[in-house]
Amino acid sequence: MSQDGITGLFAPKWPRLGCGVGLRPKHYPVITSEWPKVDWFEAITENYMDSGGRPAAVLEQIRSRYPIALHGVALSIGSMDPLNEQYLTRLQNLAERIQPAIVSDHLCWSGAGGEQLHDLLPLPFTEEAIRHVVSRVQHVQDRLKRPILLENVSTYVTFRHAQMPEWVFLAEIARRSGCGILLDLNNIYVNACNHGFDAAAYIDAVPVSKIGQFHLAGHTDMGKFLFDTHSAPVIAPVWDLYRRALQRCGPAATLLEWDENIPDWPRLEEECRRALEIYAEFEHTEPAAEIETSMASHPPTAQNPGKPLREIQGMIKSYIQPAARKPKDKIFNAQGGEPGEARMAVYAGGYLARIHESLCEVYETVRKILGADDFMQLAEAYAVQYPSRDYNLTHAGRHLPKLLRESKAPAILKRPYLTELARLEWLLSEAFHAFDETAFDHAQMARIAPEAWEETRIFFQPSVRLFESDWPVLTLWQERGIETIQEFQVAAPQQVLIGRRGTQVRCEILAPFQYALIEGLLSGQTLGKVCERLAEESAEADLPVTEWFARWVQDGLIARCEAPKLKSVP
């Protein structure tokens, strides 16, 4: 791949998709029943490449009717940690399955030293950072066999040793790597207000041939700075920037983002229609002539190269992680009349908020029993004791049952069943996101010769889990939707089968011999061996194994059977 861009097979031709909206679970029912008149949808990559079941089914259903763009938040293209090859494989698999019109991520980093901070963290605008990002972009594009777009991010600090303006940094990376630019107009406005530059000059300087997409969103005015929350309508100055960008670049695909305080579909659709009306004004506009935007045309704004990028990222991680020792070195410019280092509280607060949010999503019943305040304290303790190591926030809470087991907090000590309840909720989350296989069916079952069943090995779907507890915590979980959960103090054992029927996770209380049968099969034993052991232990003459098995096949819980002998097919 050449330094000046992707050529030949990879020559980018950014699709003119019109105006779309971000695909969010809240709107799944409306979209899949009414098929509204929007041009396209943008899906958060990590929500679908790591999740089977309902998310995967809905995405494929929507993809059958609309163009889809994949927009990532965890590629971490600017991190000094090695690129996550498992992440790239999953992204590649999703792209091959969905065939998205656009694949994009952010010009930032999100982890350092093997730990994830779950934020879009700023890079210093230096030659070192450019070279580092360019080499990684080229690797990603080679893996995906397609160009990607990188989005400019909102930031709350700037670096003393920056060597160029943000727009030069962005343009230089696009020029050298061959990637395109996802120009987020709200982020330009936020940064212009936070850091004191001209937003219109930014738009005028970005190379029009690299623009593949626009983002529009709202933000929150925090007084001393603007915070990119995507929680409100687009404001008038950002609409004005959108018109300016369309006039310069032509009708690039436009996406309306709304990620917090998400409105009902009619309000979101109304905002999208407004974007479409502006888009239509410039539908036949040809891109303006390119303006030279490179380091050669902009002398360095700082001569001192500053600290190495790896050291900078380690320092920023120390500011964000709640228990880390804060650095003494000053690497940021002053912001809003206070030291730039003080603004790192924005990122630190965001980290805790995301960890708390991820725990709330998985451990809904635990939170309801503990109450909001005690659960927040639990989340803060969790963030200190278990730094996140997985790029996907969904997986961040896997250690909460262990923390509950070890906790000395009075609210937890008086509820000895909480650890078991958390363990159940984690297994349910795993089942929800598992990638199940095509289910074994009765036609396949009929091909197994009767004499072969004893030597047959049965494999359940990846979503299937067994859960055993001295406490009836499944009952608590089933009551999570009612106003007041009736807690209990007396232990009562439960053995539970967790599995997904289609896109719905379901739980079934098992009899001891049912549990033992599945447990043996999950361990890899043949059906005959497990039944022989159960027959020795059972006082009953006959266990209804055939009936159980037929029901599990009917429910789609069996993935496949490996039999030594099959009947011939006519």
Order of alpha helices (4+ residues) and beta strands (2+ residues): beta-alpha-beta-alpha-alpha-beta-alpha-beta-beta-beta-alpha-beta-alpha-beta-alpha-alpha-beta-beta-beta-alpha-beta-alpha-alpha-alpha-alpha-alpha-alpha-alpha-alpha-alpha-beta-beta-alpha-beta-beta-alpha-alpha-alpha-beta
